[in-house]
């Protein structure tokens, strides 16, 4: 298992809803827990992954995600069992969209 942590600053979108879990940890998939948190405008992402040695790919996917959503005061935890970058992006987008849908 490998643990990766990322923090992004200067986000502009705050999510106001109860914490949500999207996805299921099983062979080749992952789960995402997303929640609002007082992080001085930051977005923190913690990843537990069975796929060791893919840090640069994770970083690129996380940067792309944050560039799309510009999250602030958001904490995300990812439990991964070898999902592809496309599945990671899909699950992250689903998590944010779920939070935004319930905040309406």
MMTF fields as JSON, N, C-alpha, C and O atoms, coordinates in Angstrom:
{
  "mmtfVersion": "1.0.0",
  "mmtfProducer": "UNKNOWN",
  "numBonds": 415,
  "numAtoms": 416,
  "numGroups": 104,
  "numChains": 1,
  "numModels": 1,
  "chainsPerModel": [1],
  "groupsPerChain": [104],
  "chainIdList": ["A"],
  "bondAtomList": [4, 2, 8, 6, 12, 10, 16, 14, 20, 18, 24, 22, 28, 26, 32, 30, 36, 34, 40, 38, 44, 42, 48, 46, 52, 50, 56, 54, 60, 58, 64, 62, 68, 66, 72, 70, 76, 74, 80, 78, 84, 82, 88, 86, 92, 90, 96, 94, 100, 98, 104, 102, 108, 106, 112, 110, 116, 114, 120, 118, 124, 122, 128, 126, 132, 130, 136, 134, 140, 138, 144, 142, 148, 146, 152, 150, 156, 154, 160, 158, 164, 162, 168, 166, 172, 170, 176, 174, 180, 178, 184, 182, 188, 186, 192, 190, 196, 194, 200, 198, 204, 202, 208, 206, 212, 210, 216, 214, 220, 218, 224, 222, 228, 226, 232, 230, 236, 234, 240, 238, 244, 242, 248, 246, 252, 250, 256, 254, 260, 258, 264, 262, 268, 266, 272, 270, 276, 274, 280, 278, 284, 282, 288, 286, 292, 290, 296, 294, 300, 298, 304, 302, 308, 306, 312, 310, 316, 314, 320, 318, 324, 322, 328, 326, 332, 330, 336, 334, 340, 338, 344, 342, 348, 346, 352, 350, 356, 354, 360, 358, 364, 362, 368, 366, 372, 370, 376, 374, 380, 378, 384, 382, 388, 386, 392, 390, 396, 394, 400, 398, 404, 402, 408, 406, 412, 410],
  "bondOrderList": [1, 1, 1, 1, 1, 1, 1, 1, 1, 1, 1, 1, 1, 1, 1, 1, 1, 1, 1, 1, 1, 1, 1, 1, 1, 1, 1, 1, 1, 1, 1, 1, 1, 1, 1, 1, 1, 1, 1, 1, 1, 1, 1, 1, 1, 1, 1, 1, 1, 1, 1, 1, 1, 1, 1, 1, 1, 1, 1, 1, 1, 1, 1, 1, 1, 1, 1, 1, 1, 1, 1, 1, 1, 1, 1, 1, 1, 1, 1, 1, 1, 1, 1, 1, 1, 1, 1, 1, 1, 1, 1, 1, 1, 1, 1, 1, 1, 1, 1, 1, 1, 1, 1],
  "groupList": [{"groupName": "UNK", "atomNameList": ["N", "CA", "C", "O"], "elementList": ["N", "C", "C", "O"], "formalChargeList": [0, 0, 0, 0], "bondAtomList": [1, 0, 2, 1, 3, 2], "bondOrderList": [1, 1, 2], "singleLetterCode": "X", "chemCompType": "L-PEPTIDE LINKING"}],
  "groupTypeList": [0, 0, 0, 0, 0, 0, 0, 0, 0, 0, 0, 0, 0, 0, 0, 0, 0, 0, 0, 0, 0, 0, 0, 0, 0, 0, 0, 0, 0, 0, 0, 0, 0, 0, 0, 0, 0, 0, 0, 0, 0, 0, 0, 0, 0, 0, 0, 0, 0, 0, 0, 0, 0, 0, 0, 0, 0, 0, 0, 0, 0, 0, 0, 0, 0, 0, 0, 0, 0, 0, 0, 0, 0, 0, 0, 0, 0, 0, 0, 0, 0, 0, 0, 0, 0, 0, 0, 0, 0, 0, 0, 0, 0, 0, 0, 0, 0, 0, 0, 0, 0, 0, 0, 0],
  "groupIdList": [1, 2, 3, 4, 5, 6, 7, 8, 9, 10, 11, 12, 13, 14, 15, 16, 17, 18, 19, 20, 21, 22, 23, 24, 25, 26, 27, 28, 29, 30, 31, 32, 33, 34, 35, 36, 37, 38, 39, 40, 41, 42, 43, 44, 45, 46, 47, 48, 49, 50, 51, 52, 53, 54, 55, 56, 57, 58, 59, 60, 61, 62, 63, 64, 65, 66, 67, 68, 69, 70, 71, 72, 73, 74, 75, 76, 77, 78, 79, 80, 81, 82, 83, 84, 85, 86, 87, 88, 89, 90, 91, 92, 93, 94, 95, 96, 97, 98, 99, 100, 101, 102, 103, 104],
  "secStructList": [7, 3, 3, 3, 3, 3, 3, 3, 7, 7, 7, 7, 3, 3, 7, 7, 1, 7, 7, 3, 3, 3, 3, 7, 7, 1, 6, 6, 7, 3, 3, 3, 3, 3, 3, 3, 7, 7, 7, 6, 6, 7, 3, 3, 3, 3, 3, 3, 3, 1, 1, 6, 6, 7, 2, 2, 2, 2, 2, 2, 2, 2, 2, 2, 2, 2, 2, 2, 2, 7, 3, 3, 1, 3, 3, 3, 3, 3, 3, 3, 1, 1, 7, 7, 2, 2, 2, 2, 2, 2, 2, 2, 2, 2, 2, 2, 2, 2, 2, 2, 2, 2, 2, 7],
  "xCoordList": [0.847, 0.0, 0.889, 1.959, 0.425, 1.123, 0.132, -1.051, 0.638, -0.168, 0.37, 1.565, -0.525, -0.166, -1.055, -2.249, -0.471, -1.224, -0.972, 0.163, -2.05, -1.965, -2.762, -3.775, -2.304, -3.038, -2.97, -1.906, -4.129, -4.239, -4.786, -5.638, -4.293, -4.698, -5.467, -5.536, -6.035, -6.733, -7.953, -8.308, -8.595, -9.861, -10.943, -10.83, -11.978, -13.047, -14.405, -15.336, -14.549, -15.849, -15.878, -15.09, -16.811, -17.008, -18.243, -19.242, -18.162, -19.27, -19.949, -19.28, -21.264, -22.008, -23.04, -24.194, -22.633, -23.542, -22.898, -21.748, -23.652, -23.133, -22.058, -22.085, -21.111, -20.095, -20.739, -21.799, -20.095, -20.612, -19.537, -18.347, -19.978, -19.096, -19.602, -20.796, -18.684, -19.014, -18.077, -16.877, -18.626, -17.81, -17.71, -18.143, -17.127, -16.954, -15.539, -15.069, -14.862, -13.527, -13.69, -14.233, -13.225, -13.193, -12.112, -11.406, -11.967, -10.923, -11.009, -11.991, -9.99, -9.916, -10.772, -11.024, -11.231, -12.086, -11.62, -10.591, -12.394, -12.035, -13.264, -14.32, -13.108, -14.155, -13.594, -12.406, -14.486, -14.119, -15.024, -16.248, -14.426, -15.157, -14.852, -13.687, -15.895, -15.714, -16.504, -17.634, -15.902, -16.565, -16.056, -14.933, -16.906, -16.496, -15.635, -15.878, -14.618, -13.731, -13.118, -12.872, -12.881, -12.243, -10.749, -9.994, -10.325, -8.928, -8.314, -7.395, -8.809, -8.294, -8.29, -7.355, -9.334, -9.46, -8.785, -8.839, -8.156, -7.445, -8.327, -9.447, -7.804, -8.423, -7.366, -6.316, -7.652, -6.717, -7.235, -8.41, -6.336, -6.686, -5.691, -4.483, -6.218, -5.394, -5.77, -6.948, -4.764, -4.987, -4.285, -3.104, -5.026, -4.467, -4.63, -5.752, -3.518, -3.598, -2.772, -1.693, -3.306, -2.583, -1.586, -0.681, -1.744, -0.867, 0.328, 0.267, 1.382, 2.572, 3.402, 3.569, 3.924, 4.837, 4.204, 4.855, 2.962, 2.269, 2.034, 1.098, 2.877, 2.732, 2.599, 1.708, 3.448, 3.324, 1.982, 1.451, 1.438, 0.133, -0.957, -1.835, -0.909, -1.883, -1.828, -2.863, -0.623, -0.492, -1.128, -1.818, -0.91, -1.496, -3.025, -3.7, -3.566, -5.024, -5.597, -6.642, -4.931, -5.417, -5.342, -6.247, -4.266, -4.151, -5.236, -5.822, -5.506, -6.561, -7.922, -8.712, -8.19, -9.442, -9.603, -10.656, -8.566, -8.659, -8.793, -9.482, -8.157, -8.281, -9.722, -10.229, -10.38, -11.783, -12.736, -13.627, -12.554, -13.541, -13.174, -14.066, -11.889, -11.449, -12.061, -12.659, -11.907, -12.509, -11.744, -10.517, -12.497, -11.935, -12.595, -13.756, -11.861, -12.385, -13.031, -14.148, -12.302, -12.803, -11.729, -10.559, -12.138, -11.239, -11.767, -12.959, -10.844, -11.192, -10.272, -9.058, -10.868, -10.105, -10.443, -11.613, -9.408, -9.576, -8.952, -7.797, -9.734, -9.24, -9.268, -10.332, -8.087, -7.948, -7.441, -6.568, -8.014, -7.541, -7.108, -7.323, -6.495, -5.948, -6.815, -6.749, -7.632, -8.483, -7.638, -6.556, -8.144, -7.455, -7.653, -8.576, -6.81, -6.999, -8.381, -8.931, -8.942, -10.279, -11.337, -12.243, -11.225, -12.178, -11.994, -12.977, -10.76, -10.491, -11.166, -11.864, -10.967, -11.589, -13.107, -13.764, -13.66, -15.108, -15.642, -16.617, -15.024, -15.486, -15.357, -16.245, -14.273, -14.108, -15.19, -15.783, -15.443, -16.499, -17.86, -18.66, -18.129, -19.394, -19.541, -20.626, -18.459, -18.509, -18.861, -19.723, -18.204, -18.495, -19.916, -20.644, -20.315, -21.667, -22.728, -23.787, -22.46, -23.38, -23.5, -24.603, -22.379, -22.4, -23.146, -23.953, -22.888, -23.538, -25.037, -25.834, -25.418, -26.827, -27.626, -28.788, -27.01, -27.719, -27.671, -28.43, -26.79, -26.705, -27.765, -27.969, -28.447, -29.451, -30.689, -31.629],
  "yCoordList": [-1.19, 0.0, 1.249, 1.272, 2.257, 3.534, 4.632, 4.579, 5.615, 6.764, 8.004, 8.293, 8.727, 9.971, 11.089, 10.889, 12.256, 13.398, 14.612, 14.9, 15.313, 16.516, 17.629, 17.372, 18.854, 20.026, 21.086, 21.389, 21.636, 22.688, 23.946, 23.873, 25.08, 26.38, 27.177, 26.79, 28.277, 29.234, 28.67, 29.142, 27.671, 27.208, 28.25, 29.062, 28.222, 29.212, 28.596, 29.321, 27.277, 26.626, 25.855, 24.937, 26.256, 25.548, 24.668, 25.057, 23.496, 22.555, 22.587, 22.535, 22.671, 22.733, 21.618, 21.823, 20.459, 19.326, 18.32, 18.478, 17.3, 16.233, 15.457, 15.407, 14.849, 14.03, 12.946, 12.421, 12.617, 11.613, 10.595, 10.91, 9.371, 8.308, 7.895, 7.661, 7.807, 7.412, 6.277, 6.333, 5.246, 4.123, 3.04, 3.213, 1.917, 0.76, 0.233, 0.067, -0.03, -0.616, -2.094, -2.847, -2.495, -3.905, -4.027, -3.053, -5.132, -5.341, -4.309, -4.271, -3.485, -2.515, -1.284, -0.583, -0.988, 0.172, 0.958, 0.648, 1.978, 2.793, 3.446, 3.498, 3.951, 4.744, 6.115, 6.275, 7.103, 8.487, 8.987, 8.9, 9.511, 10.194, 11.673, 12.07, 12.496, 13.936, 14.65, 14.271, 15.687, 16.429, 17.861, 18.163, 18.726, 20.099, 20.1, 19.329, 20.978, 21.071, 22.466, 23.07, 22.96, 24.275, 24.121, 23.716, 24.444, 24.261, 25.555, 25.518, 26.693, 27.996, 28.139, 28.693, 27.637, 27.74, 26.64, 26.633, 25.719, 24.644, 23.454, 23.328, 22.593, 21.313, 20.242, 20.236, 19.332, 18.268, 16.934, 16.601, 16.177, 14.87, 13.846, 13.972, 12.825, 11.734, 10.462, 10.132, 9.761, 8.562, 7.375, 7.448, 6.282, 4.986, 4.1, 3.846, 3.631, 2.857, 1.576, 1.539, 0.541, -0.722, -0.678, -1.51, 0.288, 0.419, 1.306, 2.526, 0.704, 1.422, 1.904, 1.183, 3.141, 3.66, 4.513, 4.824, 4.893, 5.685, 7.129, 7.779, 7.628, 8.986, 10.064, 10.906, 10.082, 11.121, 11.086, 12.135, 9.905, 9.796, 10.31, 11.057, 9.91, 10.422, 11.947, 12.614, 12.488, 13.94, 14.616, 15.623, 14.088, 14.674, 14.604, 15.561, 13.479, 13.329, 14.284, 14.891, 14.426, 15.333, 16.796, 17.581, 17.159, 18.534, 18.833, 19.915, 17.899, 18.07, 18.221, 19.088, 17.384, 17.45, 18.81, 19.438, 19.263, 20.544, 21.707, 22.686, 21.609, 22.662, 22.741, 23.835, 21.597, 21.576, 22.15, 22.928, 21.771, 22.096, 23.268, 23.899, 23.581, 24.708, 24.649, 25.62, 23.5, 23.32, 24.045, 24.142, 24.55, 25.202, 24.594, 24.189, 24.528, 23.982, 22.616, 22.36, 21.751, 20.41, 19.38, 19.56, 18.303, 17.181, 15.963, 15.655, 15.277, 14.088, 12.947, 13.12, 11.779, 10.563, 9.544, 9.303, 8.948, 7.961, 6.649, 6.613, 5.568, 4.219, 3.502, 3.287, 3.133, 2.619, 1.184, 0.805, 0.398, -0.969, -1.167, -2.235, -0.134, -0.277, 0.292, -0.174, 1.295, 1.908, 2.653, 3.153, 2.717, 3.469, 4.975, 5.363, 5.821, 7.267, 7.747, 8.67, 7.141, 7.537, 7.247, 8.053, 6.109, 5.767, 6.699, 7.116, 7.029, 7.969, 9.309, 9.853, 9.835, 11.107, 11.024, 11.94, 9.939, 9.743, 9.755, 10.451, 9.002, 8.931, 10.282, 10.671, 10.985, 12.309, 13.267, 14.0, 13.261, 14.126, 13.743, 14.619, 12.446, 11.997, 12.484, 12.899, 12.435, 12.876, 14.357, 14.74, 15.192, 16.629, 16.884, 17.664, 16.245, 16.453, 16.016, 16.637, 14.96, 14.528, 15.598, 15.897, 16.169, 17.234, 18.459, 19.052, 18.835, 20.018, 19.788, 20.703, 18.588, 18.259, 18.346, 18.753, 17.964, 18.003, 19.376, 19.643, 20.252, 21.59, 22.513, 23.611, 22.089, 22.943, 23.105, 23.79],
  "zCoordList": [0.0, 0.0, 0.0, 0.608, -0.681, -0.728, -0.313, -0.651, 0.419, 0.828, 0.13, 0.181, -0.518, -1.208, -0.67, -0.446, -0.468, 0.039, -0.846, -1.228, -1.161, -1.987, -1.318, -0.668, -1.477, -1.002, -2.09, -2.63, -2.393, -3.397, -2.729, -1.843, -3.158, -2.602, -3.651, -4.817, -3.223, -4.088, -4.803, -5.883, -4.219, -4.78, -4.522, -3.604, -5.329, -5.196, -4.902, -4.551, -5.034, -4.862, -3.545, -3.322, -2.681, -1.418, -1.541, -2.147, -0.964, -0.978, 0.386, 1.418, 0.392, 1.649, 1.682, 1.306, 2.123, 2.252, 3.201, 3.61, 3.538, 4.384, 3.621, 2.391, 4.348, 3.677, 2.819, 3.16, 1.714, 0.781, 0.435, 0.395, 0.189, -0.304, -1.675, -1.861, -2.637, -4.001, -4.392, -4.119, -5.032, -5.491, -4.431, -3.291, -4.837, -3.964, -4.149, -5.274, -3.033, -3.14, -3.439, -2.631, -4.59, -4.978, -6.034, -6.296, -6.619, -7.6, -8.727, -9.469, -8.847, -9.936, -9.764, -10.744, -8.562, -8.369, -7.152, -6.552, -6.797, -5.653, -5.073, -5.703, -3.843, -3.221, -2.894, -2.613, -2.938, -2.651, -1.541, -1.646, -0.476, 0.578, 0.423, 0.412, 0.304, 0.137, 1.224, 1.529, 1.809, 2.869, 2.928, 2.522, 3.439, 3.693, 4.949, 5.877, 4.974, 6.134, 6.16, 5.115, 7.346, 7.49, 7.221, 8.105, 6.006, 5.598, 5.08, 4.262, 5.545, 5.111, 3.593, 3.014, 2.961, 1.512, 0.731, -0.499, 1.41, 0.725, 0.392, 0.887, -0.447, -0.772, -0.525, -1.168, 0.414, 0.742, 0.222, 0.38, -0.401, -0.951, -0.415, -0.618, 0.275, 0.806, 0.056, -0.079, -0.423, -1.232, -0.585, -0.247, -0.415, -0.032, -1.261, -1.7, -1.815, -3.052, -2.982, -2.39, -3.596, -3.711, -4.862, -4.932, -5.765, -6.94, -6.579, -6.728, -6.117, -5.654, -6.843, -7.826, -6.742, -7.747, -8.828, -9.826, -8.654, -9.667, -9.216, -9.68, -8.319, -7.791, -8.853, -8.737, -9.894, -10.922, -11.655, -12.021, -11.869, -12.53, -11.61, -12.041, -10.332, -9.367, -9.301, -9.293, -9.256, -9.171, -10.383, -10.231, -11.563, -12.774, -12.736, -13.116, -12.279, -12.202, -11.162, -11.396, -10.016, -8.96, -9.407, -9.124, -10.101, -10.601, -11.629, -11.611, -12.511, -13.505, -12.822, -13.194, -11.835, -11.082, -10.408, -10.518, -9.715, -9.003, -9.988, -9.7, -11.116, -12.128, -12.641, -12.891, -12.798, -13.251, -12.217, -12.557, -10.949, -9.922, -9.026, -8.461, -8.876, -8.047, -6.639, -6.177, -5.961, -4.649, -3.554, -3.586, -2.585, -1.406, -0.174, -0.226, 0.934, 2.185, 1.975, 2.424, 1.285, 0.964, 1.288, 0.95, 1.943, 2.231, 1.475, 1.509, 0.791, 0.01, 0.436, 0.545, 0.674, 0.959, -0.118, -0.416, -0.699, -1.757, -1.298, -0.871, -1.391, -1.152, -2.488, -3.068, -2.973, -4.336, -4.346, -3.565, -5.255, -5.463, -6.916, -7.49, -7.511, -8.853, -9.958, -11.096, -9.643, -10.666, -11.7, -11.393, -12.91, -13.966, -13.731, -13.014, -14.316, -14.171, -14.614, -14.013, -15.644, -16.101, -15.036, -14.823, -14.375, -13.311, -12.119, -11.507, -11.783, -10.691, -10.992, -10.137, -12.178, -12.561, -12.503, -12.007, -13.005, -12.993, -11.565, -11.279, -10.67, -9.285, -8.577, -7.818, -8.818, -8.205, -8.702, -7.911, -9.998, -10.545, -9.969, -9.64, -9.844, -9.264, -7.828, -7.418, -7.066, -5.672, -5.581, -4.789, -6.379, -6.36, -6.839, -6.224, -7.916, -8.439, -7.433, -7.346, -6.675, -5.629, -4.546, -4.088, -4.139, -3.135, -3.672, -2.956, -4.901, -5.474, -5.651, -5.442, -6.03, -6.215, -4.935, -4.954, -3.808, -2.537, -1.885, -0.953, -2.362, -1.782, -2.355, -1.837, -3.42, -4.077, -3.228, -3.632]
}
